[in-house]
Amino acid sequence: ANTYACKGLDRIEEKLPILNQPTNQVVANAKGAVTGAKDAMTTTVTGAKDCVASTITEVVDKTKEAVTGSVEKTKSVVNGSINTVLGSRMMQLVSSGVEKAFTKSELLVDQYLPLTEEELEKEAKKVEGFDMVQKPSYYIRLGSLSTKLRSRAYQQALTRVKEVKQKSQETISQL
């Protein structure tokens, strides 16, 4: 029985060399493994943080480009129309075209950038049954469209940034 027990212990010692190591060496190896895991986790978290920061910067830059480009295009269309057309018949045609462009632009903004919470509250407070006697001038509509576009694009970008932040935090927590 003693011989079999010794053979069994020899096999265990072959498969688990840690049993023959001194306690100090086992502790040092464990500390090294924990430090390695900590370093790997720190590298992963830092990489995720950099990725989130990069994504946020890209979203903000794209939003700025879109807003600036749209405002400049609208300005150039309006200025070009006003400067090139002065005849009454031509003025009516241009006025109609500009009106359609504004209407289409406003519809597209409403379609792709939904109303913000503040705008929904303002719409709810408006008194029904009172129509405007006169439409606002093109410059007022242009300013309004520009403000609306900028505000809604900012809100949408902010929402996307919050979603990216939440997903990143979930990923980091899973790590």
C-alpha positions, 0 to 999 in steps of 0.5 A: 500500500505504501509503494502504491501511495508513493507512486501516486504521489510521484505522479501527482508531483509530476503533473503539479510541479507547484507542490515541490516549489517553495511557498515564496516562489508560489506567492511570487508567481501568483503575484506575477500572474495577478500583475499581468492580468491587471496590466492587460485589463488596464490596457484594454480599458485604456484602449476602450476609453480612447476608442470612445473619445475618438468616436465622440470626436468623429460624431461632433465633427460630422455634425458640425460639417453637416450643419455648416454645409447645409447653412452655407448651401441655403444661404448661397441659394437664397443670395443667388436667387435674389441677386440674379432675378429682379423682373416681376415675372421672373421674381414670381418664378424665383419666389415660388422656387425659393418657397418650394426650397424652403418648404422642402428643406423644412420638411427634410429637417422635420423628417430626418431630425425629429422635434426636440422636447422643447419644440414639442412643448412649444407646439402643445402650447400654441393656440389652435385656430389662429393662422398667421395672416402673413408668412415670415420673410425669407430671411426669418425663415432661413434663420429659423431653419438654421437654428432648428437644424443646428439645435436638432442636430446637436440633440441627435448627436448628444443622444448618440454620444450618450448611447455610445457611452452607455455601450462602452460602459457595458463593454467595460463592465463585461471585461 
